[in-house]
Amino acid sequence: MTVDFYEQALRRVRRFAVVLGLTGTAAVLMACGLRTATGFMLGAALSILNFRGLSMLVNVIGGAAKPGAFAAVLIALRYLLIGCAIYVIVRFLGVTPAAVIWGLLAAFAAVILEILYELIFRIHE
């Protein structure tokens, strides 16, 4: 597997995550209303940002990139920052925690879709 293969897979995962976030937000908006859809959308955005942070961490560990001081702090405090963001979303916007949690699963679902994509379309290579 080449570096290009992994870059393409990461691009697909990012696209899948954005599409899932937008599609899920639209579905939740129609089913549950604006406030719940906002919670889902913000959860999906946090999920995508966390995936980006994990990608940065992997590049740093693998030696592909050198972290700046700010990036190192963000990597170290990632989950604390996400927890604070969830608290603010639930507490001050009045969104149900379930909507935010479902949104947080967007990147996970995108990775599952990428696995399925590779199994279906790349199995013969």
Secondary structure, 3 states (H helix, E strand, C coil): CCHHHHHHHHHHHHHHHHHHHHHHHHHHHHHHCHHHHHHHHHHHHHHHHHHHHHHHHHHHHCCCCCCCHHHHHHHHCHHHHHHHHHHHHHHHHCCCHHHHHHHHCHHHHHHHHHHHHHHHHCCCC
